[in-house]
Amino acid sequence: MRAILMIAAVATLAACSDKAKEPSQREQIGQVWKYEGGEAGKAKVAYIGSVNSVQTMTAPDTFSVLLVQPLDQGTADVTVKLVGAPFTCDLSDCHVTATTDDGKRHEWKGRMTQAKDGITIAPSQGAYEAIKDAKSVKIDLVVGPKDATAPFDFNVAGLDLKG
């Protein structure tokens, strides 16, 4: 009788696990540019997820998201967010380091987002120009204790804010 109950319990568990698995947040964002609509065929915001993820103390698949929001002057605000781990930066000197595929290193200063999950980089820092002219960008973000950083890679080729 016990064996029958055990088999029934295992079968029930197996049946419950056959449900269609919802895509993860990382899978929903993806690793190619996506656009949220604006007016007159222009994108209100473009975003892309990092190609890689890293294991942190808070999540096994921490990843980063790059958002580009066009401005009227032909420039754009760039926001780098961290998903799965707390974003940290020195509030008096909040910055990230990026390397474009041409080997140039960039230090972009900005301010922490209102949600405290990333950094918004002002147009004067040149982040948008570096991203739109690159095929790939690696951004180093603090992901752990003692300011341990991890590189997050983005395939940024093909950014088109015109629609």
N, C-alpha and C positions, 0 to 999 in steps of 0.2 A: 504494500500500500504506500509506504514511504517513497519507493522508487517511482511510482506513478505520479505522486504529488510533485516530486522533484522534476520529473520530465515535463509535467504540466507547467510548472513555474518557469522552467527554462524556455519552453515554447512561448509562453506569454511574453517574457522579456524579449525574445527574438522577434516576435510579431510587433512589439512596440518600437523596436529599433529599425524596422523596415520603412518608417516614414521618410518621405523625401526630405533630405537635409537642406536646410535653409543656407543660402550662400553667406559666407562670413562678411563682415564689414569690409575687409581687405579685398575680397572677391567682388563685392558690389562696386567699390570705387575703381578697381582695375588699375592697370599700368599703362594705359593710353589716355590721351587728353579727352575729357568729357566737358561739355559746355552746358551751363544753365542759361536759359534765354534772357535776352535783354530786349531793347527796342530797336526797330528798324534793322533787324538781322544781325545786330552786334551781340556778342556774348556779354552777359552781365558778370559772369565769373567762369573761369576755366580751372579744372583741377585734374590732378593725376596722382596716383599712389606710387610709392617707391617699389622698385623691382624686388628688393630684398626685405626681409624682416629679421629682427634679432630677438633673442631670448633675453628678457629682463626679469627682475625680481617680481614684477607685477603681472607679466603676461609672457606666454611662450612665443608669441608672434607680434611683437611690437613693430609697427611700421610708421612711415611718415607720409604726409600728404602735402603737396605743393599746390597752392591756389594763386591764381593770377586774376586780378580784377582791373579791367581797363579803366582809365580816366579820360576825361575829355581832351586833355592836352596831348594825347598820343602816347602817354606813358602808362604805367600800371603799378598798382600796389601788389606786392608779392607777400604771401603769408606761408610760413612753413609750420606745419602742425605735427605733433607727435601723438600717435594713437596707441594706447596700451601701457604707457608709462607716463609719469608726471613730467611735464616740460619744466626745466629749470634754467634760469639765467640770472646773472647779477643785474638787479633792477637798475643800477646806476650805469651799467655797461652791458646791455643785452645785445648779443651778437651771435651769429653763426658763421662758420667757415665753409666755403664751397669751393670745389674744383671743377672747372669745365673741361670738356674733352680736349681742348687745346693745351691743357696742362696749366692754365693760369689759376692761381689761388685768389679767392675773393673773400674779404671779410665784410659781411653785411650787418650793419647795426640797425636796430629797430626797437619796438616796444612790445612788451608781452601782450598777447590778445586778451580781450575781456574775459574769456573763458579760461584763461591761464593754461592753454594747451598748445601754445606756439608763439611765434614771433611774427609781427607785421613789419615789413621792411619798406621804408619810404622810397619813393621813386628816385630821390637824390642819391641813393646808394648804388644804383646801376644794376640791381638784381634782374629786372625785367629785360634789359638789353643783353645781359649775359645769357639768360635763359633762352630768349628768342633766337639768338644766333648760334646756339649750341645744339649738339645732337644728344649729349648726355651731361648730367651734372651729378656730382657726389656732394652731399651736404652732411657735415659732421654735427651730430646733436648729442647733448649730454643725456645719457640713459640710465645712469646708475650712481651709486655712492662715490664720493670723492671725485666728482666730475668726470667719471668714466664716459668716454664718447664712443659712438658707433657711426660708421658711415652709412648713409642711405643713398642708394643709386636711383636716378630717375632717367628714363629715356624721354627726353623733352622735345625731340625733333617733331615738327609738324604742328607746333602751336599756331593757331589761327584765330585771333580775336575778332576778325572782321565778320565771321559768320559763315 
